[in-house]
């Protein structure tokens, strides 16, 4: 792991708590993004029995998948132990028969050796990721997308709920305004006493901002197509919030490839 990486801020408990308690619930149109993800999963031919959640955070995407596919075996991967602890807490259940198996793996997909940490669950029917891959340099993003492709069975789908680059400073400012408005409404509901000015200051000077390496939707869709994904699409986009998807072709199975 390079010493100049900025995403290591997410390994600290204080930042994770700040995000989960003060930001997670204020992500604009979060429910709509999850709905888009589930609709894409529903279009996959074959079972959704083996799922990989990359950069799982507190397990919000995995929980949505499990709600729709309760018997699926889900592998949750994150490099932040505080995030993994939050995910374990989300799924804490005294009944071991409640749903399919859950596996929690601490691994850093920014490091090319992360695949060695995965349990013997591949190939996966589904790989999802939420607001995680944008912390990687573009070259690593492309390489990771290729690794995801290799982990999918033919006919499997990749869905990336992601923070993407704006096309201009004007659009970036509009995106920031949307986020600040939604966060302000979230804090009003939570009764924290934070007004819009304070929320805006915290948003602009948030400690994780330097860890963001945003790439345009168009570039990322082109990378997916070049790797071999089919039916590549941006299924949802509002300013810097996007849901990107692509399938591994079923024709590979017909041609004997696995």
Secondary structure, 3 states (H helix, E strand, C coil): CCCCCCHHHHHCHHHHHHHHHHCHHHCCCHHHHHHHHHHHHHCCCCCCCEEEEECCCCCHHHHHHHHHCCCCEEEEEECCHHHHHHHHHHCCCCCCCCCCCEEEEECCCCCHHHHHHCCCCCCEEEEEEECCHHHCCHHHHHHHHHHHHHHEEEEEEEEEEEECCCCCHHHHHHHHHHHHHHHHHHHHHHCCCCCHHHHHHHHHCCCCHHHCCCCCHHHHHHHHHHHCCEEEEEEEEECCEEEEEEECCCHHHHCCCC
